[in-house]
């Protein structure tokens, strides 16, 4: 019974992430996970979301954020103009001064 509950918990936690994201989480490759999210134009995961995937320390969260900022820089650099994005679900994420994602504000 306990084994079944554990399996159900793992399935719930990984149901919202791709197999690739789950693999990076299991291998504790937080910087690579962040770089993947940034390069795809995905929104940055917060610390609570990362905790659900196994990142429990501030250092792991900062590794994710560093990777995310690198991937995001690649994502935004690949745009031809402000209104053109790779992932149209986030059309304004690369504008200067938009939200909390500013590259300069974070030192990148």
Beta strands, then each sheet from edge to edge (+ up, - down):
end
